[in-house]
Amino acid sequence: MKNFNKNIKTQEQVEVMALFGYEMTPCQPLTFRRRGESETEITELLRTQIRFAGGVALHIFDVLVGRERLTLEFNSRDLSWHLTQ
């Protein structure tokens, strides 16, 4: 049975192709790939922010993929990317 509660967020590790050091944006994710799937293009970068938690900087990117709003997080400690839905 599918869970229809939109308040529950899932997080999965993904591979991201990003552009670093471009104009006023220090990092811009361009595409991402879920395990076992093809590459997904990011349509638009909506917002970026940095959160500090326990000595780790989390770089958070709110993006659009088509009409779907997603969040990508980059962990500065282990250099991993996670997709949150």
N, CA, C and O atoms as a printed pandas DataFrame, in Angstrom:
     atom_number atom_name residue_name chain_id  residue_number  x_coord  y_coord  z_coord
0              1         N          MET        A               1    0.840   -1.178    0.000
1              2        CA          MET        A               1    0.000    0.000    0.000
2              3         C          MET        A               1    0.887    1.244    0.000
3              4         O          MET        A               1    1.817    1.346    0.800
4              5         N          LYS        A               2    0.603    2.176   -0.886
5              6        CA          LYS        A               2    1.377    3.396   -1.020
6              7         C          LYS        A               2    1.090    4.357    0.116
7              8         O          LYS        A               2   -0.047    4.461    0.575
8              9         N          ASN        A               3    2.129    5.069    0.575
9             10        CA          ASN        A               3    1.969    6.067    1.620
10            11         C          ASN        A               3    1.707    7.414    0.957
11            12         O          ASN        A               3    2.546    7.903    0.200
12            13         N          PHE        A               4    0.558    8.017    1.232
13            14        CA          PHE        A               4    0.200    9.292    0.614
14            15         C          PHE        A               4    0.437   10.471    1.526
15            16         O          PHE        A               4   -0.017   11.574    1.222
16            17         N          ASN        A               5    1.137   10.279    2.641
17            18        CA          ASN        A               5    1.431   11.374    3.560
18            19         C          ASN        A               5    2.575   12.193    2.981
19            20         O          ASN        A               5    3.710   11.721    2.919
20            21         N          LYS        A               6    2.283   13.410    2.561
21            22        CA          LYS        A               6    3.287   14.266    1.918
22            23         C          LYS        A               6    4.272   14.855    2.912
23            24         O          LYS        A               6    5.272   15.441    2.498
24            25         N          ASN        A               7    4.020   14.716    4.233
25            26        CA          ASN        A               7    4.913   15.272    5.246
26            27         C          ASN        A               7    6.139   14.391    5.485
27            28         O          ASN        A               7    7.110   14.832    6.100
28            29         N          ILE        A               8    6.099   13.164    5.007
29            30        CA          ILE        A               8    7.225   12.256    5.188
30            31         C          ILE        A               8    8.179   12.443    4.011
31            32         O          ILE        A               8    7.794   12.273    2.854
32            33         N          LYS        A               9    9.434   12.796    4.323
33            34        CA          LYS        A               9   10.427   13.019    3.276
34            35         C          LYS        A               9   11.347   11.817    3.191
35            36         O          LYS        A               9   11.750   11.247    4.204
36            37         N          THR        A              10   11.671   11.443    1.962
37            38        CA          THR        A              10   12.618   10.370    1.744
38            39         C          THR        A              10   13.901   10.969    1.195
39            40         O          THR        A              10   13.881   11.981    0.494
40            41         N          GLN        A              11   15.005   10.337    1.519
41            42        CA          GLN        A              11   16.301   10.837    1.092
42            43         C          GLN        A              11   17.097    9.678    0.515
43            44         O          GLN        A              11   17.196    8.613    1.124
44            45         N          GLU        A              12   17.667    9.898   -0.672
45            46        CA          GLU        A              12   18.493    8.867   -1.300
46            47         C          GLU        A              12   19.758    9.495   -1.856
47            48         O          GLU        A              12   19.758   10.646   -2.292
48            49         N          GLN        A              13   20.831    8.726   -1.835
49            50        CA          GLN        A              13   22.099    9.212   -2.368
50            51         C          GLN        A              13   22.046    9.167   -3.890
51            52         O          GLN        A              13   21.580    8.190   -4.476
52            53         N          VAL        A              14   22.527   10.237   -4.524
53            54        CA          VAL        A              14   22.518   10.348   -5.978
54            55         C          VAL        A              14   23.880   10.843   -6.465
55            56         O          VAL        A              14   24.675   11.371   -5.688
56            57         N          GLU        A              15   24.134   10.665   -7.756
57            58        CA          GLU        A              15   25.315   11.238   -8.409
58            59         C          GLU        A              15   24.876   12.536   -9.071
59            60         O          GLU        A              15   23.830   12.582   -9.718
60            61         N          VAL        A              16   25.670   13.591   -8.914
61            62        CA          VAL        A              16   25.296   14.903   -9.450
62            63         C          VAL        A              16   26.414   15.441  -10.328
63            64         O          VAL        A              16   27.593   15.342   -9.989
64            65         N          MET        A              17   26.023   16.013  -11.462
65            66        CA          MET        A              17   26.936   16.769  -12.314
66            67         C          MET        A              17   26.658   18.231  -11.988
67            68         O          MET        A              17   25.542   18.715  -12.172
68            69         N          ALA        A              18   27.690   18.934  -11.499
69            70        CA          ALA        A              18   27.505   20.321  -11.076
70            71         C          ALA        A              18   28.568   21.203  -11.694
71            72         O          ALA        A              18   29.662   20.756  -12.039
72            73         N          LEU        A              19   28.210   22.472  -11.824
73            74        CA          LEU        A              19   29.121   23.489  -12.325
74            75         C          LEU        A              19   29.599   24.302  -11.130
75            76         O          LEU        A              19   28.786   24.889  -10.416
76            77         N          PHE        A              20   30.917   24.342  -10.904
77            78        CA          PHE        A              20   31.474   25.048   -9.756
78            79         C          PHE        A              20   32.148   26.339  -10.204
79            80         O          PHE        A              20   32.804   26.386  -11.245
80            81         N          GLY        A              21   31.974   27.398   -9.390
81            82        CA          GLY        A              21   32.660   28.662   -9.629
82            83         C          GLY        A              21   32.169   29.421  -10.834
83            84         O          GLY        A              21   32.977   30.009  -11.553
84            85         N          TYR        A              22   30.873   29.433  -11.082
85            86        CA          TYR        A              22   30.310   30.120  -12.235
86            87         C          TYR        A              22   29.632   31.414  -11.806
87            88         O          TYR        A              22   28.645   31.381  -11.071
88            89         N          GLU        A              23   30.144   32.542  -12.251
89            90        CA          GLU        A              23   29.616   33.875  -11.958
90            91         C          GLU        A              23   29.341   34.053  -10.466
91            92         O          GLU        A              23   30.236   33.850   -9.646
92            93         N          MET        A              24   28.131   34.424  -10.109
93            94        CA          MET        A              24   27.790   34.692   -8.708
94            95         C          MET        A              24   27.348   33.434   -7.953
95            96         O          MET        A              24   27.167   33.484   -6.737
96            97         N          THR        A              25   27.175   32.332   -8.638
97            98        CA          THR        A              25   26.755   31.084   -8.006
98            99         C          THR        A              25   27.975   30.176   -7.865
99           100         O          THR        A              25   28.505   29.709   -8.873
100          101         N          PRO        A              26   28.436   29.914   -6.633
101          102        CA          PRO        A              26   29.637   29.084   -6.479
102          103         C          PRO        A              26   29.448   27.633   -6.912
103          104         O          PRO        A              26   30.415   26.973   -7.292
104          105         N          CYS        A              27   28.208   27.126   -6.858
105          106        CA          CYS        A              27   27.924   25.757   -7.282
106          107         C          CYS        A              27   26.501   25.702   -7.826
107          108         O          CYS        A              27   25.570   26.232   -7.219
108          109         N          GLN        A              28   26.345   25.052   -8.978
109          110        CA          GLN        A              28   25.021   24.897   -9.570
110          111         C          GLN        A              28   24.870   23.469  -10.082
111          112         O          GLN        A              28   25.546   23.084  -11.036
112          113         N          PRO        A              29   23.983   22.669   -9.455
113          114        CA          PRO        A              29   23.754   21.318   -9.967
114          115         C          PRO        A              29   23.047   21.379  -11.325
115          116         O          PRO        A              29   22.101   22.146  -11.505
116          117         N          LEU        A              30   23.513   20.567  -12.275
117          118        CA          LEU        A              30   22.957   20.564  -13.626
118          119         C          LEU        A              30   22.107   19.332  -13.908
119          120         O          LEU        A              30   21.020   19.431  -14.478
120          121         N          THR        A              31   22.613   18.172  -13.502
121          122        CA          THR        A              31   21.893   16.909  -13.682
122          123         C          THR        A              31   22.157   16.023  -12.471
123          124         O          THR        A              31   23.103   16.251  -11.717
124          125         N          PHE        A              32   21.307   15.007  -12.290
125          126        CA          PHE        A              32   21.557   13.997  -11.267
126          127         C          PHE        A              32   21.119   12.643  -11.794
127          128         O          PHE        A              32   20.321   12.537  -12.725
128          129         N          ARG        A              33   21.674   11.599  -11.158
129          130        CA          ARG        A              33   21.355   10.229  -11.556
130          131         C          ARG        A              33   21.060    9.401  -10.311
131          132         O          ARG        A              33   21.880    9.299   -9.399
132          133         N          ARG        A              34   19.872    8.817  -10.298
133          134        CA          ARG        A              34   19.520    7.859   -9.247
134          135         C          ARG        A              34   20.127    6.509   -9.610
135          136         O          ARG        A              34   20.407    6.231  -10.776
136          137         N          ARG        A              35   20.324    5.682   -8.597
137          138        CA          ARG        A              35   20.908    4.360   -8.823
138          139         C          ARG        A              35   20.030    3.566   -9.790
139          140         O          ARG        A              35   18.832    3.404   -9.561
140          141         N          GLY        A              36   20.631    3.080  -10.858
141          142        CA          GLY        A              36   19.922    2.238  -11.814
142          143         C          GLY        A              36   19.047    2.992  -12.795
143          144         O          GLY        A              36   18.320    2.364  -13.564
144          145         N          GLU        A              37   19.091    4.321  -12.798
145          146        CA          GLU        A              37   18.267    5.108  -13.711
146          147         C          GLU        A              37   19.147    5.987  -14.598
147          148         O          GLU        A              37   20.344    6.139  -14.357
148          149         N          SER        A              38   18.529    6.557  -15.621
149          150        CA          SER        A              38   19.273    7.455  -16.502
150          151         C          SER        A              38   19.364    8.850  -15.887
151          152         O          SER        A              38   18.696    9.152  -14.897
152          153         N          GLU        A              39   20.187    9.681  -16.481
153          154        CA          GLU        A              39   20.442   11.020  -15.985
154          155         C          GLU        A              39   19.186   11.891  -16.112
155          156         O          GLU        A              39   18.462   11.807  -17.105
156          157         N          THR        A              40   18.937   12.727  -15.097
157          158        CA          THR        A              40   17.791   13.633  -15.076
158          159         C          THR        A              40   18.299   15.066  -15.100
159          160         O          THR        A              40   19.140   15.444  -14.284
160          161         N          GLU        A              41   17.795   15.859  -16.028
161          162        CA          GLU        A              41   18.232   17.252  -16.152
162          163         C          GLU        A              41   17.437   18.149  -15.206
163          164         O          GLU        A              41   16.218   18.029  -15.091
164          165         N          ILE        A              42   18.149   19.041  -14.539
165          166        CA          ILE        A              42   17.523   20.023  -13.658
166          167         C          ILE        A              42   17.075   21.197  -14.513
167          168         O          ILE        A              42   17.876   21.804  -15.224
168          169         N          THR        A              43   15.786   21.512  -14.437
169          170        CA          THR        A              43   15.202   22.562  -15.260
170          171         C          THR        A              43   15.565   23.946  -14.752
171          172         O          THR        A              43   15.889   24.840  -15.535
172          173         N          GLU        A              44   15.509   24.122  -13.419
173          174        CA          GLU        A              44   15.741   25.452  -12.852
174          175         C          GLU        A              44   16.262   25.349  -11.425
175          176         O          GLU        A              44   15.816   24.499  -10.654
176          177         N          LEU        A              45   17.200   26.211  -11.079
177          178        CA          LEU        A              45   17.688   26.343   -9.712
178          179         C          LEU        A              45   16.855   27.427   -9.041
179          180         O          LEU        A              45   16.885   28.585   -9.460
180          181         N          LEU        A              46   16.108   27.055   -7.996
181          182        CA          LEU        A              46   15.213   27.997   -7.344
182          183         C          LEU        A              46   15.870   28.758   -6.206
183          184         O          LEU        A              46   15.718   29.975   -6.097
184          185         N          ARG        A              47   16.607   28.036   -5.350
185          186        CA          ARG        A              47   17.172   28.664   -4.160
186          187         C          ARG        A              47   18.337   27.832   -3.661
187          188         O          ARG        A              47   18.360   26.612   -3.825
188          189         N          THR        A              48   19.307   28.506   -3.048
189          190        CA          THR        A              48   20.417   27.816   -2.403
190          191         C          THR        A              48   20.558   28.340   -0.982
191          192         O          THR        A              48   20.242   29.495   -0.699
192          193         N          GLN        A              49   21.035   27.478   -0.095
193          194        CA          GLN        A              49   21.315   27.887    1.278
194          195         C          GLN        A              49   22.358   26.948    1.867
195          196         O          GLN        A              49   22.591   25.855    1.351
196          197         N          ILE        A              50   22.977   27.387    2.944
197          198        CA          ILE        A              50   23.960   26.559    3.649
198          199         C          ILE        A              50   23.507   26.427    5.092
199          200         O          ILE        A              50   23.151   27.411    5.739
200          201         N          ARG        A              51   23.525   25.198    5.585
201          202        CA          ARG        A              51   23.226   24.929    6.994
202          203         C          ARG        A              51   24.444   24.253    7.605
203          204         O          ARG        A              51   25.079   23.400    6.984
204          205         N          PHE        A              52   24.754   24.646    8.825
205          206        CA          PHE        A              52   25.877   24.049    9.548
206          207         C          PHE        A              52   25.322   23.162   10.648
207          208         O          PHE        A              52   24.509   23.602   11.461
208          209         N          ALA        A              53   25.769   21.898   10.670
209          210        CA          ALA        A              53   25.293   20.944   11.664
210          211         C          ALA        A              53   26.472   20.092   12.117
211          212         O          ALA        A              53   27.008   19.300   11.342
212          213         N          GLY        A              54   26.868   20.255   13.362
213          214        CA          GLY        A              54   27.943   19.445   13.928
214          215         C          GLY        A              54   29.259   19.548   13.173
215          216         O          GLY        A              54   29.936   18.537   12.983
216          217         N          GLY        A              55   29.629   20.720   12.748
217          218        CA          GLY        A              55   30.884   20.910   12.044
218          219         C          GLY        A              55   30.846   20.559   10.571
219          220         O          GLY        A              55   31.882   20.552    9.906
220          221         N          VAL        A              56   29.665   20.267   10.056
221          222        CA          VAL        A              56   29.501   19.927    8.639
222          223         C          VAL        A              56   28.652   21.002    7.970
223          224         O          VAL        A              56   27.621   21.415    8.501
224          225         N          ALA        A              57   29.091   21.442    6.815
225          226        CA          ALA        A              57   28.291   22.381    6.031
226          227         C          ALA        A              57   27.453   21.585    5.036
227          228         O          ALA        A              57   27.985   20.820    4.232
228          229         N          LEU        A              58   26.139   21.773    5.101
229          230        CA          LEU        A              58   25.231   21.174    4.132
230          231         C          LEU        A              58   24.812   22.257    3.151
231          232         O          LEU        A              58   24.208   23.255    3.545
232          233         N          HIS        A              59   25.127   22.067    1.890
233          234        CA          HIS        A              59   24.739   23.001    0.836
234          235         C          HIS        A              59   23.428   22.482    0.254
235          236         O          HIS        A              59   23.380   21.375   -0.284
236          237         N          ILE        A              60   22.380   23.268    0.359
237          238        CA          ILE        A              60   21.039   22.832    0.002
238          239         C          ILE        A              60   20.568   23.586   -1.232
239          240         O          ILE        A              60   20.634   24.814   -1.287
240          241         N          PHE        A              61   20.092   22.836   -2.223
241          242        CA          PHE        A              61   19.648   23.391   -3.491
242          243         C          PHE        A              61   18.196   22.981   -3.736
243          244         O          PHE        A              61   17.901   21.793   -3.862
244          245         N          ASP        A              62   17.299   23.947   -3.803
245          246        CA          ASP        A              62   15.924   23.681   -4.207
246          247         C          ASP        A              62   15.878   23.839   -5.716
247          248         O          ASP        A              62   16.233   24.894   -6.243
248          249         N          VAL        A              63   15.440   22.792   -6.419
249          250        CA          VAL        A              63   15.473   22.770   -7.878
250          251         C          VAL        A              63   14.123   22.327   -8.443
251          252         O          VAL        A              63   13.301   21.735   -7.743
252          253         N          LEU        A              64   13.921   22.626   -9.716
253          254        CA          LEU        A              64   12.780   22.118  -10.465
254          255         C          LEU        A              64   13.275   21.118  -11.489
255          256         O          LEU        A              64   14.275   21.339  -12.171
256          257         N          VAL        A              65   12.549   20.006  -11.583
257          258        CA          VAL        A              65   12.754   19.018  -12.631
258          259         C          VAL        A              65   11.401   18.904  -13.320
259          260         O          VAL        A              65   10.491   18.241  -12.822
260          261         N          GLY        A              66   11.281   19.557  -14.465
261          262        CA          GLY        A              66    9.962   19.675  -15.086
262          263         C          GLY        A              66    9.106   20.557  -14.200
263          264         O          GLY        A              66    9.415   21.732  -14.003
264          265         N          ARG        A              67    8.028   19.996  -13.665
265          266        CA          ARG        A              67    7.161   20.731  -12.735
266          267         C          ARG        A              67    7.329   20.263  -11.288
267          268         O          ARG        A              67    6.673   20.782  -10.384
268          269         N          GLU        A              68    8.205   19.286  -11.075
269          270        CA          GLU        A              68    8.411   18.719   -9.744
270          271         C          GLU        A              68    9.515   19.466   -8.995
271          272         O          GLU        A              68   10.610   19.669   -9.521
272          273         N          ARG        A              69    9.212   19.871   -7.762
273          274        CA          ARG        A              69   10.188   20.569   -6.925
274          275         C          ARG        A              69   10.904   19.543   -6.045
275          276         O          ARG        A              69   10.267   18.766   -5.333
276          277         N          LEU        A              70   12.241   19.553   -6.108
277          278        CA          LEU        A              70   13.069   18.625   -5.345
278          279         C          LEU        A              70   14.145   19.399   -4.604
279          280         O          LEU        A              70   14.391   20.570   -4.891
280          281         N          THR        A              71   14.778   18.739   -3.655
281          282        CA          THR        A              71   15.888   19.333   -2.920
282          283         C          THR        A              71   17.098   18.420   -3.020
283          284         O          THR        A              71   17.013   17.223   -2.742
284          285         N          LEU        A              72   18.230   19.000   -3.421
285          286        CA          LEU        A              72   19.511   18.304   -3.438
286          287         C          LEU        A              72   20.361   18.863   -2.316
287          288         O          LEU        A              72   20.419   20.077   -2.121
288          289         N          GLU        A              73   21.025   17.978   -1.571
289          290        CA          GLU        A              73   21.907   18.398   -0.483
290          291         C          GLU        A              73   23.308   17.864   -0.738
291          292         O          GLU        A              73   23.494   16.692   -1.064
292          293         N          PHE        A              74   24.295   18.752   -0.583
293          294        CA          PHE        A              74   25.693   18.371   -0.723
294          295         C          PHE        A              74   26.344   18.428    0.651
295          296         O          PHE        A              74   26.344   19.475    1.298
296          297         N          ASN        A              75   26.897   17.304    1.097
297          298        CA          ASN        A              75   27.548   17.202    2.400
298          299         C          ASN        A              75   29.033   17.499    2.217
299          300         O          ASN        A              75   29.727   16.780    1.498
300          301         N          SER        A              76   29.523   18.562    2.868
301          302        CA          SER        A              76   30.915   18.978    2.688
302          303         C          SER        A              76   31.918   18.046    3.366
303          304         O          SER        A              76   33.101   18.070    3.026
304          305         N          ARG        A              77   31.475   17.238    4.305
305          306        CA          ARG        A              77   32.395   16.322    4.994
306          307         C          ARG        A              77   32.731   15.115    4.132
307          308         O          ARG        A              77   33.904   14.818    3.907
308          309         N          ASP        A              78   31.710   14.420    3.649
309          310        CA          ASP        A              78   31.985   13.209    2.875
310          311         C          ASP        A              78   31.773   13.391    1.365
311          312         O          ASP        A              78   31.866   12.430    0.602
312          313         N          LEU        A              79   31.487   14.633    0.941
313          314        CA          LEU        A              79   31.325   15.004   -0.467
314          315         C          LEU        A              79   30.243   14.199   -1.160
315          316         O          LEU        A              79   30.364   13.878   -2.342
316          317         N          SER        A              80   29.183   13.870   -0.429
317          318        CA          SER        A              80   28.072   13.106   -1.005
318          319         C          SER        A              80   26.898   14.024   -1.315
319          320         O          SER        A              80   26.723   15.070   -0.689
320          321         N          TRP        A              81   26.097   13.611   -2.292
321          322        CA          TRP        A              81   24.877   14.316   -2.676
322          323         C          TRP        A              81   23.683   13.440   -2.312
323          324         O          TRP        A              81   23.715   12.221   -2.482
324          325         N          HIS        A              82   22.628   14.084   -1.807
325          326        CA          HIS        A              82   21.390   13.376   -1.472
326          327         C          HIS        A              82   20.204   14.118   -2.067
327          328         O          HIS        A              82   20.163   15.348   -2.082
328          329         N          LEU        A              83   19.251   13.355   -2.550
329          330        CA          LEU        A              83   18.004   13.897   -3.108
330          331         C          LEU        A              83   16.907   13.703   -2.077
331          332         O          LEU        A              83   16.712   12.604   -1.559
332          333         N          THR        A              84   16.189   14.785   -1.783
333          334        CA          THR        A              84   15.081   14.732   -0.834
334          335         C          THR        A              84   13.800   15.033   -1.558
335          336         O          THR        A              84   13.701   16.020   -2.286
336          337         N          GLN        A              85   12.803   14.170   -1.356
337          338        CA          GLN        A              85   11.494   14.385   -1.967
338          339         C          GLN        A              85   10.462   14.587   -0.909
339          340         O          GLN        A              85    9.288   14.785   -1.222
